[in-house]
Amino acid sequence: MTNLQTPQTTKWWKKSDVKKTFLLWLILTPIIGYVGTTVQLRSIGAPASEVMASVKTLMGVFTWAASPVAALVAALALTSLSGKRHYGDNPPAEADHQISNSPRVASTWVVVSTLLCLFALITGLVVLQKDNESILDATAMNVNVTGQQWVWNFDYVESNGVRSADLYLPVDKPVVFHVTSVDVKHSFWIVQMGIKMDANPGYVTETAVTPNKIGVFDIRCAELCGLLHAYMQTKVHVLSQADYDAWLTAKSTIEGAA
């Protein structure tokens, strides 16, 4: 009598390509996290406000949180590209993985993806709420920002009708920007301070920041707004309170005489 034995099926987690993918995932996760964080944060430069410091921290946290997902995709791609070649009309026998029909694996993927999305959402909202606290600060100065093709104009609300094409701010004093446009949609972006707000025709939107470093920084339009969009940029001059007061007085005198 002949004994017929059913061949044992290798568990999916014991298969060579799964082990290879897992090993690559373990190696690539810290590499992607470190390189992605280091490169992008160094390219941004030094922050000129607490808002920008928070943005850089948040970008680092999000990059590390996303690195396992990016590493898994990269590991799967490398395993597929480096595997042995198969020719014919039918897939190779080892391509039929139990993992594709595993409820446990599918549930784990859904739960992990959901937790990552919730983490990004909640963390981002907490940081955004903290960054916008200056809008409610009674001691904050107010600046009306008006975008038009292809310049920015800044009106200092507490002054005697002072307007400038370059922005001037005192250091360590909160400022609220009231942003609008007279023609098309623009986007008001102070690069080193980490604030960016759309300038919409007919509407006023608000954003706030407290500059904490004296110097000259970049203002750009971050919304494609027409032919000369790339040239719609200017500077913000952050001064000591005494220097700012002197500038404001001189500017008021000049405009009053005109």
HELIX and SHEET records of a PDB file:
HELIX    1   1 TRP A   12  LYS A   14  5                                   3    
HELIX    2   2 SER A   16  ILE A   44  1                                  29    
HELIX    3   3 GLU A   50  SER A   82  1                                  33    
HELIX    4   4 ALA A   93  ALA A   95  5                                   3    
HELIX    5   5 GLN A   98  ASN A  101  5                                   4    
HELIX    6   6 PRO A  103  ASP A  131  1                                  29    
HELIX    7   7 ASN A  132  LEU A  136  5                                   5    
HELIX    8   8 VAL A  191  MET A  193  5                                   3    
HELIX    9   9 HIS A  229  TYR A  231  5                                   3    
HELIX   10  10 GLN A  241  ALA A  257  1                                  17    
SHEET    1   A 5 ARG A 163  SER A 164  0                                        
SHEET    2   A 5 VAL A 151  TYR A 156 -1                                        
SHEET    3   A 5 MET A 141  GLN A 148 -1                                        
SHEET    4   A 5 VAL A 175  SER A 181  1                                        
SHEET    5   A 5 THR A 205  VAL A 209 -1                                        
SHEET    1   B 5 LEU A 167  PRO A 170  0                                        
SHEET    2   B 5 GLN A 233  LEU A 239  1                                        
SHEET    3   B 5 GLY A 215  CYS A 221 -1                                        
SHEET    4   B 5 HIS A 186  ILE A 190 -1                                        
SHEET    5   B 5 ILE A 195  ALA A 199 -1                                        
END                                                                             
